[in-house]
Amino acid sequence: MRKIKKGKASSDFIEYLKYRESFHERLVCSDELELCGFFINAPKEFKEQSQTEETFVTFAGMSDLFDAEYKNGIGFENELDIEIKKHYQVPKYPKSYDINKISGLDFLQENE
């Protein structure tokens, strides 16, 4: 919501989709918000990983950004519990990640 107010959301979303497409057929991800969180917190690394050939693996902590922002209030009109949320600071959440990649060699080594 903050980016929408700054007029930056639509260009960031288009950029996300452009790089997101590169992950097709080589992504292990249980929730799209994990990949979105990675893009928001580490855009340079996100773009770099989109260009590799290895399978990319996300993890649940990559989406912690969204939980943290929700607890502080997202900015929707008539948002539930906003008066309570206004009194909270945004909780800390990870902003960098250990990247896990799986290459074809990983599978070959397991079978030998």
N, CA, C and O of each residue as an XYZ file, in Angstrom:
448
protein
N       0.822     -1.192      0.000
C       0.000      0.000      0.000
C       0.867      1.258      0.000
O       0.526      2.261     -0.626
N       1.988      1.188      0.709
C       2.870      2.361      0.746
C       3.417      2.673     -0.642
O       3.530      3.838     -1.023
N       3.756      1.628     -1.396
C       4.282      1.846     -2.739
C       3.204      2.375     -3.680
O       3.494      3.151     -4.590
N       1.967      1.955     -3.457
C       0.869      2.480     -4.269
C       0.753      3.982     -4.040
O       0.576      4.750     -4.985
N       0.852      4.390     -2.786
C       0.761      5.814     -2.466
C       1.924      6.602     -3.060
O       1.771      7.778     -3.390
N       3.084      5.961     -3.198
C       4.247      6.632     -3.787
C       4.246      6.543     -5.313
O       5.103      7.134     -5.969
N       3.285      5.803     -5.879
C       3.203      5.660     -7.326
C       4.229      4.700     -7.903
O       4.486      4.734     -9.106
N       4.817      3.849     -7.083
C       5.881      2.958     -7.534
C       5.408      1.510     -7.697
O       6.119      0.702     -8.295
N       4.253      1.175     -7.192
C       3.800     -0.214     -7.139
C       3.656     -0.853     -8.514
O       4.089     -1.989     -8.707
N       3.063     -0.156     -9.466
C       2.812     -0.786    -10.763
C       4.104     -1.080    -11.508
O       4.210     -2.127    -12.147
N       5.081     -0.199    -11.449
C       6.346     -0.469    -12.148
C       7.109     -1.598    -11.458
O       7.733     -2.418    -12.131
N       7.067     -1.653    -10.111
C       7.715     -2.753     -9.397
C       7.031     -4.079     -9.696
O       7.698     -5.104     -9.834
N       5.707     -4.065     -9.797
C       4.975     -5.294    -10.081
C       5.318     -5.825    -11.469
O       5.509     -7.029    -11.639
N       5.397     -4.950    -12.453
C       5.774     -5.356    -13.814
C       7.191     -5.922    -13.815
O       7.461     -6.930    -14.469
N       8.090     -5.275    -13.086
C       9.462     -5.767    -12.994
C       9.502     -7.149    -12.337
O      10.221     -8.037    -12.795
N       8.722     -7.329    -11.257
C       8.636     -8.619    -10.589
C       8.184     -9.698    -11.577
O       8.797    -10.762    -11.659
N       7.120     -9.426    -12.319
C       6.591    -10.410    -13.267
C       7.608    -10.755    -14.353
O       7.716    -11.908    -14.771
N       8.338     -9.764    -14.797
C       9.359     -9.980    -15.833
C      10.403    -10.997    -15.350
O      10.731    -11.944    -16.064
N      10.913    -10.795    -14.148
C      11.923    -11.704    -13.615
C      11.297    -12.997    -13.096
O      11.933    -14.049    -13.153
N      10.079    -12.939    -12.597
C       9.398    -14.126    -12.061
C       9.247    -15.189    -13.126
O       9.365    -16.381    -12.843
N       8.989    -14.765    -14.342
C       8.815    -15.703    -15.442
C      10.053    -16.583    -15.636
O       9.942    -17.738    -16.046
N      11.211    -16.040    -15.345
C      12.460    -16.786    -15.519
C      12.594    -17.951    -14.548
O      13.405    -18.849    -14.775
N      11.815    -17.954    -13.474
C      11.882    -19.040    -12.498
C      11.042    -20.252    -12.896
O      11.161    -21.307    -12.273
N      10.197    -20.124    -13.916
C       9.335    -21.235    -14.309
C      10.152    -22.489    -14.584
O      11.228    -22.426    -15.178
N       9.629    -23.626    -14.147
C      10.206    -24.958    -14.337
C      11.467    -25.198    -13.529
O      12.108    -26.234    -13.706
N      11.851    -24.276    -12.643
C      13.030    -24.499    -11.803
C      12.879    -23.841    -10.433
O      13.825    -23.285     -9.874
N      11.654    -23.925     -9.915
C      11.343    -23.287     -8.641
C      10.634    -24.279     -7.723
O       9.679    -24.942     -8.127
N      11.113    -24.371     -6.482
C      10.425    -25.128     -5.444
C       9.946    -24.089     -4.436
O      10.745    -23.485     -3.720
N       8.629    -23.891     -4.392
C       8.066    -22.793     -3.612
C       6.693    -23.210     -3.109
O       5.851    -23.637     -3.899
N       6.451    -23.094     -1.800
C       5.148    -23.485     -1.277
C       4.164    -22.316     -1.234
O       2.963    -22.533     -1.067
N       4.643    -21.095     -1.380
C       3.786    -19.915     -1.293
C       4.406    -18.808     -2.141
O       5.574    -18.465     -1.957
N       3.646    -18.261     -3.048
C       4.151    -17.202     -3.931
C       4.654    -15.995     -3.141
O       5.529    -15.268     -3.611
N       4.104    -15.778     -1.939
C       4.563    -14.652     -1.119
C       6.028    -14.810     -0.704
O       6.700    -13.815     -0.434
N       6.524    -16.035     -0.650
C       7.948    -16.237     -0.351
C       8.799    -15.591     -1.442
O       9.765    -14.885     -1.152
N       8.437    -15.837     -2.676
C       9.182    -15.251     -3.794
C       8.979    -13.735     -3.851
O       9.918    -13.001     -4.157
N       7.775    -13.264     -3.565
C       7.511    -11.815     -3.523
C       8.348    -11.141     -2.436
O       8.919    -10.073     -2.656
N       8.415    -11.769     -1.267
C       9.218    -11.225     -0.176
C      10.687    -11.146     -0.550
O      11.369    -10.181     -0.205
N      11.174    -12.157     -1.253
C      12.559    -12.166     -1.722
C      12.788    -10.996     -2.672
O      13.805    -10.309     -2.577
N      11.856    -10.767     -3.582
C      11.973     -9.659     -4.534
C      11.990     -8.302     -3.817
O      12.800     -7.435     -4.144
N      11.105     -8.126     -2.852
C      11.008     -6.838     -2.152
C      12.243     -6.583     -1.291
O      12.776     -5.474     -1.283
N      12.697     -7.599     -0.573
C      13.810     -7.421      0.363
C      15.186     -7.479     -0.288
O      16.124     -6.843      0.193
N      15.314     -8.217     -1.352
C      16.625     -8.395     -1.978
C      16.478     -8.395     -3.500
O      16.735     -9.414     -4.141
N      16.068     -7.262     -4.089
C      15.795     -7.246     -5.535
C      17.002     -7.599     -6.394
O      16.852     -8.259     -7.422
N      18.187     -7.175     -5.994
C      19.377     -7.486     -6.786
C      19.615     -9.001     -6.821
O      19.867     -9.569     -7.883
N      19.534     -9.644     -5.663
C      19.733    -11.089     -5.591
C      18.617    -11.833     -6.323
O      18.863    -12.851     -6.971
N      17.383    -11.318     -6.217
C      16.249    -11.914     -6.923
C      16.531    -11.938     -8.428
O      16.343    -12.960     -9.088
N      16.973    -10.822     -8.949
C      17.252    -10.725    -10.384
C      18.396    -11.645    -10.783
O      18.345    -12.293    -11.828
N      19.432    -11.700     -9.944
C      20.560    -12.593    -10.235
C      20.110    -14.053    -10.255
O      20.474    -14.806    -11.158
N      19.316    -14.449     -9.257
C      18.850    -15.832     -9.187
C      17.910    -16.183    -10.333
O      17.833    -17.341    -10.744
N      17.202    -15.197    -10.845
C      16.286    -15.470    -11.956
C      17.049    -15.848    -13.228
O      16.485    -16.457    -14.136
N      18.312    -15.490    -13.288
C      19.101    -15.736    -14.495
C      19.965    -16.991    -14.426
O      20.656    -17.312    -15.393
N      19.940    -17.711    -13.294
C      20.733    -18.932    -13.195
C      19.944    -20.110    -13.748
O      18.753    -19.984    -14.031
N      20.596    -21.244    -13.903
C      19.927    -22.425    -14.439
C      19.531    -23.423    -13.360
O      18.767    -24.350    -13.630
N      20.040    -23.249    -12.142
C      19.739    -24.185    -11.069
C      18.313    -24.004    -10.564
O      17.709    -22.942    -10.714
N      17.795    -25.064     -9.965
C      16.487    -24.985     -9.326
C      16.615    -24.123     -8.078
O      17.560    -24.276     -7.305
N      15.678    -23.231     -7.889
C      15.704    -22.309     -6.758
C      14.683    -22.753     -5.719
O      13.549    -23.089     -6.063
N      15.079    -22.755     -4.454
C      14.217    -23.209     -3.360
C      13.959    -22.047     -2.400
O      14.898    -21.448     -1.876
N      12.691    -21.735     -2.175
C      12.332    -20.692     -1.203
C      12.050    -21.347      0.144
O      12.013    -22.572      0.251
N      11.854    -20.527      1.166
C      11.471    -21.044      2.481
C      10.517    -20.050      3.128
O      10.431    -18.894      2.714
N       9.809    -20.510      4.142
C       8.717    -19.732      4.737
C       9.151    -18.355      5.243
O       8.367    -17.410      5.166
N      10.370    -18.214      5.756
C      10.832    -16.937      6.293
C      10.892    -15.828      5.262
O      10.943    -14.654      5.629
N      10.887    -16.164      4.001
C      10.947    -15.139      2.958
C       9.662    -14.317      2.893
O       9.659    -13.216      2.342
N       8.575    -14.843      3.450
C       7.305    -14.104      3.424
C       7.009    -13.394      4.748
O       5.932    -12.820      4.905
N       7.938    -13.422      5.695
C       7.720    -12.778      6.997
C       7.438    -11.287      6.878
O       6.771    -10.716      7.741
N       7.928    -10.657      5.838
C       7.667     -9.237      5.590
C       6.174     -8.939      5.623
O       5.751     -7.943      6.209
N       5.381     -9.793      5.001
C       3.944     -9.534      4.895
C       3.247     -9.669      6.248
O       2.343     -8.894      6.559
N       3.659    -10.639      7.047
C       3.101    -10.776      8.399
C       3.460     -9.560      9.248
O       2.626     -9.038      9.987
N       4.710     -9.117      9.135
C       5.163     -7.965      9.914
C       4.373     -6.711      9.535
O       3.943     -5.962     10.412
N       4.187     -6.486      8.270
C       3.435     -5.303      7.820
C       1.974     -5.395      8.221
O       1.365     -4.387      8.579
N       1.403     -6.592      8.167
C      -0.001     -6.767      8.551
C      -0.212     -6.389     10.016
O      -1.199     -5.742     10.366
N       0.721     -6.800     10.858
C       0.590     -6.520     12.295
C       0.643     -5.026     12.590
O       0.144     -4.578     13.622
N       1.243     -4.258     11.693
C       1.363     -2.819     11.879
C       0.252     -2.043     11.171
O       0.080     -0.848     11.409
N      -0.483     -2.707     10.319
C      -1.540     -2.045      9.553
C      -1.098     -1.847      8.118
O      -0.014     -1.328      7.853
N      -1.936     -2.259      7.211
C      -1.572     -2.223      5.794
C      -1.983     -0.910      5.143
O      -1.344     -0.462      4.190
N      -3.039     -0.295      5.647
C      -3.459      0.982      5.088
C      -4.761      0.929      4.323
O      -5.120      1.891      3.644
N      -5.479     -0.187      4.423
C      -6.781     -0.270      3.761
C      -7.783      0.643      4.449
O      -7.722      0.858      5.660
N      -8.687      1.166      3.671
C      -9.777      1.938      4.245
C     -10.645      0.985      5.071
O     -10.949     -0.120      4.620
N     -11.038      1.395      6.255
C     -11.849      0.572      7.166
C     -11.152     -0.727      7.564
O     -11.812     -1.747      7.764
N      -9.845     -0.698      7.680
C      -9.077     -1.896      8.058
C      -9.449     -2.348      9.474
O      -9.555     -1.530     10.388
N      -9.642     -3.638      9.639
C      -9.981     -4.194     10.947
C      -8.855     -3.967     11.948
O      -7.679     -4.124     11.618
N      -9.217     -3.602     13.157
C      -8.279     -3.434     14.276
C      -7.184     -2.401     14.015
O      -6.115     -2.476     14.621
N      -7.429     -1.446     13.131
C      -6.383     -0.476     12.785
C      -5.975      0.377     13.980
O      -4.808      0.751     14.095
N      -6.901      0.690     14.863
C      -6.546      1.508     16.032
C      -5.569      0.765     16.938
O      -4.698      1.385     17.549
N      -5.704     -0.535     17.030
C      -4.770     -1.349     17.815
C      -3.439     -1.463     17.067
O      -2.375     -1.316     17.669
N      -3.493     -1.722     15.774
C      -2.288     -1.912     14.966
C      -1.413     -0.659     14.924
O      -0.189     -0.761     14.844
N      -2.033      0.519     14.979
C      -1.275      1.769     14.911
C      -0.274      1.905     16.055
O       0.703      2.646     15.937
N      -0.503      1.211     17.138
C       0.364      1.321     18.316
C       1.556      0.362     18.274
O       2.422      0.405     19.147
N       1.596     -0.491     17.272
C       2.692     -1.451     17.158
C       3.734     -0.958     16.174
O       3.411     -0.304     15.182
N       4.968     -1.274     16.453
C       6.020     -1.054     15.460
C       6.059     -2.282     14.556
O       5.620     -3.367     14.939
N       6.588     -2.094     13.359
C       6.743     -3.233     12.461
C       7.760     -4.181     13.093
O       8.892     -3.778     13.364
N       7.369     -5.440     13.333
C       8.315     -6.392     13.923
C       9.505     -6.632     12.997
O       9.409     -6.450     11.783
N      10.608     -7.036     13.579
C      11.786     -7.371     12.765
C      11.509     -8.644     11.971
O      10.836     -9.557     12.447
N      12.031     -8.683     10.777
C      11.904     -9.850      9.916
C      13.177     -9.948      9.081
O      13.866     -8.947      8.890
N      13.496    -11.138      8.582
C      14.739    -11.280      7.814
C      14.679    -10.494      6.509
O      13.656    -10.464      5.824
N      15.803     -9.860      6.185
C      15.880     -9.085      4.946
C      16.975     -9.606      4.019
O      17.188     -9.077      2.928
N      17.653    -10.632      4.463
C      18.619    -11.318      3.603
C      18.467    -12.804      3.878
O      17.998    -13.204      4.944
N      18.864    -13.611      2.918
C      18.577    -15.032      3.006
C      19.767    -15.864      2.541
O      20.551    -15.442      1.691
N      19.879    -17.049      3.118
C      20.801    -18.038      2.579
C      20.083    -18.674      1.401
O      19.000    -19.239      1.556
N      20.676    -18.583      0.252
C      20.035    -19.066     -0.964
C      20.327    -20.550     -1.145
O      21.471    -20.991     -1.039
N      19.271    -21.309     -1.420
C      19.397    -22.736     -1.689
C      19.130    -22.979     -3.168
O      18.106    -22.562     -3.709
N      20.062    -23.655     -3.802
C      19.876    -24.008     -5.198
C      20.132    -25.498     -5.342
O      20.949    -26.074     -4.623
N      19.441    -26.101     -6.261
C      19.638    -27.509     -6.560
C      20.067    -27.587     -8.015
O      19.396    -27.050     -8.897
N      21.165    -28.243     -8.260
C      21.599    -28.422     -9.645
C      21.381    -29.881    -10.028
O      21.173    -30.734     -9.165
N      21.429    -30.153    -11.294
C      21.295    -31.528    -11.775
C      22.361    -32.444    -11.189
O      22.136    -33.643    -11.022
N      23.522    -31.872    -10.878
C      24.605    -32.665    -10.301
C      24.244    -33.186     -8.920
O      24.720    -34.250     -8.523
N      23.407    -32.456     -8.172
C      22.974    -32.911     -6.864
C      22.255    -34.252     -6.967
O      22.453    -35.134     -6.131
N      21.427    -34.402     -7.986
C      20.690    -35.648     -8.161
C      21.608    -36.767     -8.607
O      21.456    -37.911     -8.180
N      22.563    -36.438     -9.467
C      23.499    -37.469     -9.939
C      24.353    -37.997     -8.799
O      24.590    -39.202     -8.715
N      24.816    -37.124     -7.926
C      25.664    -37.532     -6.815
C      24.906    -38.389     -5.821
O      25.503    -39.278     -5.214
N      23.628    -38.162     -5.632
C      22.820    -38.960     -4.715
C      22.669    -40.380     -5.205
O      22.612    -41.313     -4.404
N      22.604    -40.555     -6.515
C      22.363    -41.885     -7.096
C      23.639    -42.685     -7.312
O      23.568    -43.847     -7.711
N      24.777    -42.110     -7.066
C      26.035    -42.837     -7.266
C      26.444    -43.604     -6.044
O      27.480    -44.268     -6.049
